């Protein structure tokens, strides 16, 4: 089955700096890669996602890049703010249909702390 | 839409007791996922359903865990008997025609 590795496990930055979180996946058939943000005591919430036919996607201060050949994808947060402090999870999935039904395999999570 | 609804939000029980967690997916969604989250093991997929049918329960840790989805708007996760190592946050998530999974608020289970 799919295996997703996420690094680093913790990341501490100063407000205004950039933060980068990296993930690798094992199944070359995976073609959907979401990122979830989980604040303390809250549910995971989708912040951005990318499909395998796209190399990069951006939404304001966050962006995701995908390298299919190397089987890795990254989350980039620019101009970080204290409210960006949370746990971030990457995940990988194959398309719904067939035998996968949109099952997500999650990375282990990265605790991001943004210091004012 | 109210989003995914889970109940109870918190459950404290004693070892050996039966625990039932409940989930109402977003209306119109046809896939439902049960996850367990702990510090040590992260987010683990326990079981998922498509059109009310269990598709993969390979993540269910033991026979003490069981899940049902009797209709499109309701699912339960049952632990019988419960053990202290079952203490965790249990999330339910649902998915419709798009790829996005929407998580419920979770149930924090403590087994004493």
Interface residues (C-beta under 8 A of the other chain):
Chain A: X32 X34 X36 X42 X43 X44 X45 X46 X49 X51 X89 X93 X95 X96 X99 X101 X102 X103 X104 X105 X106 X107 X108 X109
Chain B: X31 X33 X42 X43 X45 X48 X50 X55 X56 X91 X95 X99 X100 X101 X102 X103 X104 X105 X106
